[in-house]
Every structure is written in C-alpha cells, then in structure tokens.
Amino acid sequence: MLALSRNYFTSGEETLRAFASVSRATRDSIVKLNVNGETVALGTVVGSNGLVLTKASELKPGKLTCWLATEKEVGAELLALDDEEDLALVRVQARELKPIQWAAGEVFIGEWAITPGIAETPHAVGIISALPRRIRPQRAFVGIQFDFSTSTPRIEEVMSGLGAEQAGVKPGDIILAVNDTVTTNRDQIVEILREFHAGQTVKLNLKRDEERIEAVVRLMIPGSEELRSRLYPFQRSSTMQGDVSQRAEGFEQAIEHDTVLAPWLCGGPLVNLDGKAVGLNIARAGRVTTYALPPRLVLRALDRLESAPPKTPVSKPGGSGS
C-alpha cells in the first residue's frame, strides 16, 4: 500500500498551503509575542488602537515585544490580566493592525479549525472535535487523608509540605464546614474542594477535641514525584501527551479541536474557512487536544480587562482542589 507523503498530513506543507488564503486574510489581526527575544505566544488583535489579547500564563517577566506580519518588531506593554480565563491584555505599539472578526454562528463538530499566524500559511489545521463545555481545573490539594474507618470527616493524615500542614491542621481534626458551608461527609468536602485550584485558599472550620478552630488553607500542586504519583495515580505521562500549556485546565467553557499546537501557539485566534474567529486558542491540553475559548467568553473578559487598573488581575483564578 502506498504511504501518504508527510507533506499531505494536516501539518504538512502542502495541506497548510491549501489554507493560505485564510492565513493571508487574518495575518494582520495576529501578532507574535516575545519576552527577552523568545517567542512565548501568539496574540489576537481586538482593537485598532493596538489592543491585543493573549494567553496570560505564557507571559514571563522581561522585555515584551512583538513581531507583526510586516516583519517588523515593535514594543508592547502588559495592561491587565484576567486569571479566570487566563487572558492578558497587551498594547502593541503599531497602527497597522486590524481587529479580528468574530464568527456570528456556533461551531459544529467536524468543522475545519485553522490556526493562522503572521506568515502567509497557517501554523496548523484540524477539526472541531467537541462543542463548548466546561473544562474542570487541575486537581489541587489541601493535603489531608481522611480516616476511612468512620463516616465522620475525620483527618487521619496531614501530608508534609502541603497547605494543611502549613495552616496547622492536625490528624484527628474533624472538618465541620468549608468556607462556612456545613459539611457532614467526606464526599461533600471533596466535591467542594474540587472547584478550587492551586493558589486559592479555603477556610476550614475544624473540631479538635472539644475546641472549634478555623484554618485558612492554600490549595497546592504536590512538588515531589512521590507525592504526585500518590495523588495523581491515573495521570498520563508527559511523553504520551507531548508539551502541554502551563495552564491547560480550569475554563468555564472551551471548544476542543484536534490540532497539534505547541504551547507557544496559543493566544491567537482559531478561525473557520471564512477567516472568522470561532475562538481564541487558550491551551494545548494533550497530544491531539487543544482548547479554544468561545467568542462570548473572550469578549466578556475583554470588557473586564479594558476597565481594570493597569497590570492588575481582574478576576479570581479559575480553580481546582481536593
């Protein structure tokens, strides 16, 4: 059987060239963001005055610049961050930019999904594989193990190095409430904590002997490999997934497409065959799984960002816990 040349794969040169007209129509609505000379993300132009949205967690401290489709490098300034959707608002020092046009209709499964850049051919193409849905945050932990010999939510073990230990939680403590929500069993507590992510804090109302105490506990991602393997027993290896975004979970809604994107290709628009943006690429989540924020969420976040004080987070980080 004759093997298909790699040039005709979805990431192959011939296939990408077939979508060149889409890329040419959108390249002035995209920038390539650099920090200290290293490309870290694409950006989506949302205002003729140089306003650009990009993926916030890919922006490292340092000198921020960007490349335009005109092959010109210009300065850029970080204006505000939206932790809820992992977006950053940047002002680019250029006037020739064109705001991206957003698609009016809904996406459908099997629709072409094109990731253009500032070149004349797109970076990658794929198809929409799932309609907008909630992407739960990565599991983070307060750092406790329950006593399973009783139905009471009694703590049997406090894990070393995690938030519960740092907050002074002790084995034998019984959790009475989480953030003032009364709890009566382990499953209820786990489900509440599942909605928070690393870096957020929760207030635990505890009973210790006959005393009632409060502990403010920060949820954390375990650092040691031993603890990670214990708390994430079913996590796939990174070699199976390939490089994934620093934040690849915890979005109110996201479109899933099967395009193979490097993390630095997030932040730019995901467009259809008409060159209209059906979303903003927000995370490489797996080997053939990339997420894009629907236009509704992008535009809502843009409203928050435009009214935010300079360089100030304008919403709570989107979350996990357990």
C-alpha positions as CSV (number, residue, x, y, z in Angstrom):
1,M,0.0,0.0,0.0
2,L,1.3,3.4,-0.9
3,A,2.1,5.6,2.2
4,L,0.8,9.2,2.2
5,S,3.6,11.7,2.0
6,R,4.1,13.8,5.1
7,N,3.6,16.9,3.0
8,Y,-0.1,15.9,2.9
9,F,-0.6,15.4,6.7
10,T,-2.7,18.1,8.4
11,S,0.6,19.7,9.5
12,G,2.3,19.1,6.2
13,E,3.4,21.8,3.8
14,E,1.0,21.0,1.0
15,T,-2.0,20.9,3.3
16,L,-1.1,24.2,5.0
17,R,-0.6,25.8,1.6
18,A,-4.2,24.9,0.7
19,F,-5.4,27.2,3.5
20,A,-3.1,30.1,2.6
21,S,-5.9,32.4,1.6
22,V,-7.3,32.2,5.1
23,S,-4.0,33.0,6.6
24,R,-3.4,36.0,4.3
25,A,-6.8,37.4,5.3
26,T,-6.1,37.2,9.0
27,R,-2.4,37.7,9.5
28,D,-2.7,41.5,10.1
29,S,-5.0,40.6,13.1
30,I,-2.3,38.5,14.8
31,V,1.0,39.2,16.4
32,K,3.8,37.0,17.7
33,L,4.7,38.0,21.3
34,N,8.3,37.7,22.5
35,V,9.8,38.0,26.0
36,N,13.5,38.8,26.0
37,G,13.7,37.8,22.4
38,E,12.0,34.4,22.9
39,T,8.6,33.7,21.3
40,V,6.1,32.8,24.0
41,A,2.7,33.2,22.5
42,L,0.6,34.5,19.6
43,G,-1.8,37.4,20.2
44,T,-5.2,38.3,18.8
45,V,-5.8,41.9,17.8
46,V,-9.0,43.1,19.4
47,G,-8.7,46.9,18.8
48,S,-7.4,49.2,16.1
49,N,-5.5,51.1,18.8
50,G,-3.1,48.2,19.2
51,L,-5.0,46.2,21.9
52,V,-4.2,42.5,21.8
53,L,-5.4,39.5,23.8
54,T,-3.1,36.6,24.5
55,K,-2.6,33.7,26.9
56,A,-1.6,35.2,30.3
57,S,0.3,32.3,31.8
58,E,2.8,32.2,29.0
59,L,4.0,35.7,29.6
60,K,7.2,35.6,31.6
61,P,8.8,38.6,33.3
62,G,11.1,40.5,31.0
63,K,11.1,42.8,28.0
64,L,7.9,42.3,26.0
65,T,8.0,42.9,22.2
66,C,6.1,41.5,19.3
67,W,6.5,40.7,15.6
68,L,4.0,41.8,13.1
69,A,3.0,40.4,9.7
70,T,5.1,43.2,8.2
71,E,8.2,41.5,9.6
72,K,8.6,44.5,12.0
73,E,9.4,44.1,15.7
74,V,7.7,46.6,17.9
75,G,7.3,47.3,21.6
76,A,4.4,46.0,23.7
77,E,3.1,46.7,27.2
78,L,1.1,44.5,29.5
79,L,-2.0,46.3,30.6
80,A,-4.1,43.8,32.7
81,L,-4.6,40.1,33.5
82,D,-7.7,38.0,33.7
83,D,-6.9,35.0,35.7
84,E,-10.4,33.4,35.3
85,E,-9.8,32.8,31.5
86,D,-6.0,33.0,31.6
87,L,-6.0,36.1,29.3
88,A,-3.8,39.1,29.2
89,L,-4.5,42.5,27.6
90,V,-1.5,43.9,25.8
91,R,-1.0,47.2,24.0
92,V,1.2,46.9,20.9
93,Q,3.0,50.0,19.5
94,A,1.6,49.7,16.0
95,R,-1.2,51.3,14.0
96,E,-1.5,48.9,11.0
97,L,-3.2,46.2,12.9
98,K,-6.8,45.0,12.1
99,P,-9.1,43.7,14.8
100,I,-10.1,40.1,14.3
101,Q,-13.6,39.4,13.1
102,W,-15.6,37.1,15.2
103,A,-17.9,34.4,13.8
104,A,-21.5,35.0,14.5
105,G,-22.8,31.4,14.4
106,E,-22.0,28.4,16.6
107,V,-19.3,25.9,15.7
108,F,-20.1,22.3,14.8
109,I,-18.2,19.1,15.2
110,G,-16.2,18.3,12.1
111,E,-15.8,21.9,11.1
112,W,-12.3,23.0,9.9
113,A,-10.3,24.7,12.6
114,I,-7.4,26.8,11.4
115,T,-4.6,28.4,13.5
116,P,-3.1,31.2,11.4
117,G,-0.1,33.3,12.4
118,I,1.8,36.2,10.9
119,A,3.1,34.1,7.9
120,E,1.3,33.5,4.6
121,T,0.4,30.0,5.5
122,P,-1.2,28.9,8.8
123,H,0.7,27.2,11.6
124,A,-1.7,24.2,11.7
125,V,-5.2,23.0,10.8
126,G,-7.5,20.5,12.3
127,I,-11.2,20.0,13.0
128,I,-13.6,20.8,15.8
129,S,-13.9,17.7,17.9
130,A,-16.2,18.8,20.8
131,L,-18.6,21.6,21.3
132,P,-18.1,24.2,24.1
133,R,-18.1,22.6,27.5
134,R,-16.7,23.2,31.0
135,I,-13.1,22.2,31.5
136,R,-12.6,21.4,35.2
137,P,-9.4,22.7,36.8
138,Q,-6.4,20.6,37.5
139,R,-6.8,18.8,40.8
140,A,-5.1,20.6,43.6
141,F,-5.0,19.5,47.2
142,V,-5.2,20.9,50.8
143,G,-3.0,17.9,51.8
144,I,-5.1,15.7,54.0
145,Q,-6.1,12.0,54.1
146,F,-9.4,11.0,55.7
147,D,-9.9,8.3,58.2
148,F,-12.0,5.7,56.2
149,S,-12.9,3.7,59.3
150,T,-15.6,6.2,60.2
151,S,-18.3,8.1,58.2
152,T,-17.3,11.3,60.1
153,P,-14.9,13.5,58.0
154,R,-12.0,13.0,60.4
155,I,-8.5,13.7,59.2
156,E,-6.2,10.7,59.6
157,E,-3.0,12.1,57.9
158,V,-1.7,15.6,57.2
159,M,0.7,15.4,54.2
160,S,4.1,17.0,54.5
161,G,4.7,20.2,52.6
162,L,1.1,21.0,51.6
163,G,-1.3,23.7,52.7
164,A,-3.0,21.9,55.6
165,E,0.3,21.3,57.4
166,Q,1.3,24.9,56.9
167,A,-2.1,26.1,58.3
168,G,-1.6,24.0,61.4
169,V,-4.2,21.3,60.6
170,K,-3.7,18.2,62.8
171,P,-4.5,14.5,62.5
172,G,-7.7,13.8,64.4
173,D,-9.3,17.1,63.4
174,I,-12.9,16.9,62.1
175,I,-14.0,19.1,59.3
176,L,-17.3,20.8,60.2
177,A,-17.5,23.3,57.3
178,V,-15.7,24.6,54.2
179,N,-16.0,28.3,53.5
180,D,-18.9,28.3,56.0
181,T,-20.8,25.6,54.1
182,V,-21.6,22.9,56.7
183,T,-20.2,19.5,55.7
184,T,-21.2,16.1,57.1
185,N,-19.2,13.6,55.0
186,R,-16.0,13.1,53.0
187,D,-17.5,13.1,49.5
188,Q,-19.2,16.5,50.2
189,I,-15.9,18.1,51.2
190,V,-14.0,16.6,48.2
191,E,-16.7,17.9,45.8
192,I,-16.5,21.4,47.3
193,L,-12.7,21.5,47.1
194,R,-12.7,20.2,43.5
195,E,-13.9,23.7,42.4
196,F,-10.8,25.4,43.6
197,H,-7.3,25.4,42.0
198,A,-3.7,25.8,43.1
199,G,-3.1,29.1,44.8
200,Q,-6.6,29.7,46.1
201,T,-7.4,29.4,49.8
202,V,-10.3,27.9,51.6
203,K,-11.4,28.3,55.2
204,L,-11.9,25.0,57.1
205,N,-14.0,25.0,60.3
206,L,-12.5,22.2,62.4
207,K,-13.3,20.4,65.6
208,R,-10.2,19.5,67.6
209,D,-11.1,17.6,70.8
210,E,-13.8,19.9,72.2
211,E,-12.4,23.0,70.6
212,R,-13.7,24.8,67.5
213,I,-11.0,26.3,65.4
214,E,-10.5,27.8,61.9
215,A,-7.7,27.2,59.4
216,V,-7.1,29.1,56.2
217,V,-5.6,26.5,53.8
218,R,-3.9,27.1,50.5
219,L,-4.5,24.5,47.8
220,M,-1.3,23.3,46.2
221,I,0.0,21.0,43.5
222,P,2.4,18.5,45.1
223,G,6.0,19.1,44.2
224,S,7.7,15.8,44.9
225,E,7.4,12.9,42.4
226,E,6.5,10.5,45.2
227,L,3.6,12.6,46.4
228,R,2.4,13.4,42.8
229,S,2.3,9.7,41.9
230,R,0.3,9.1,45.1
231,L,-2.2,11.9,44.4
232,Y,-2.4,11.6,40.6
233,P,-2.3,7.8,40.1
234,F,-4.0,7.9,36.7
235,Q,-2.2,10.9,35.2
236,R,-0.8,10.1,31.8
237,S,2.9,10.6,31.3
238,S,4.1,13.8,29.7
239,T,5.8,11.8,27.0
240,M,2.4,10.5,25.9
241,Q,0.9,13.9,25.8
242,G,3.8,16.0,24.5
243,D,4.3,19.5,25.6
244,V,1.2,21.0,27.3
245,S,0.4,24.5,28.3
246,Q,1.4,25.7,31.8
247,R,-2.3,26.1,32.4
248,A,-4.4,23.6,30.4
249,E,-7.5,23.2,32.6
250,G,-10.0,25.3,34.6
251,F,-12.0,27.1,32.0
252,E,-15.7,28.0,32.2
253,Q,-16.2,26.7,28.6
254,A,-13.9,25.7,25.8
255,I,-14.1,24.4,22.3
256,E,-12.0,21.3,21.7
257,H,-10.2,20.7,18.4
258,D,-7.7,18.1,17.4
259,T,-5.0,20.5,16.1
260,V,-1.5,19.7,17.2
261,L,-0.2,23.0,18.6
262,A,2.9,23.8,20.6
263,P,2.1,25.8,23.8
264,W,3.6,29.0,22.3
265,L,1.0,28.9,19.5
266,C,-1.8,29.6,22.0
267,G,-3.2,33.1,22.4
268,G,-4.0,33.6,18.7
269,P,-7.4,33.1,17.0
270,L,-8.9,29.8,15.8
271,V,-10.7,30.6,12.6
272,N,-13.0,29.0,10.1
273,L,-12.8,28.8,6.3
274,D,-14.2,32.3,6.1
275,G,-11.4,33.7,8.2
276,K,-13.7,34.5,11.1
277,A,-12.6,33.6,14.6
278,V,-14.6,30.9,16.2
279,G,-12.5,31.0,19.3
280,L,-9.2,32.0,20.9
281,N,-6.7,29.2,21.4
282,I,-6.1,29.0,25.1
283,A,-4.4,25.7,25.9
284,R,-2.6,22.7,24.5
285,A,-4.0,20.0,26.8
286,G,-2.8,16.8,25.2
287,R,-1.3,15.1,22.2
288,V,-4.2,15.9,19.9
289,T,-6.3,18.1,22.3
290,T,-6.3,21.9,22.1
291,Y,-8.8,24.2,23.7
292,A,-10.2,27.5,22.5
293,L,-12.3,30.0,24.4
294,P,-15.6,30.7,22.6
295,P,-16.1,34.3,21.4
296,R,-18.7,35.0,24.1
297,L,-16.2,34.4,26.9
298,V,-13.4,36.2,25.1
299,L,-15.5,39.4,24.6
300,R,-16.8,39.2,28.2
301,A,-13.2,39.0,29.5
302,L,-12.2,41.9,27.2
303,D,-14.8,44.1,28.8
304,R,-13.3,43.3,32.3
305,L,-9.8,43.8,31.1
306,E,-10.4,47.2,29.5
307,S,-11.9,48.5,32.7
308,A,-9.2,47.1,35.0
309,P,-6.5,49.1,36.7
310,P,-3.1,48.7,34.9
311,K,-1.4,45.3,35.4
312,T,-4.0,44.2,38.0
313,P,-5.7,40.8,38.0
314,V,-9.4,41.4,37.3
315,S,-11.0,38.1,38.4
316,K,-10.3,35.1,40.5
317,P,-8.1,32.3,39.1
318,G,-10.2,29.5,37.6
319,G,-9.9,26.6,40.0
320,S,-9.3,23.1,41.4
321,G,-9.0,21.2,44.7
322,S,-9.2,18.1,46.9
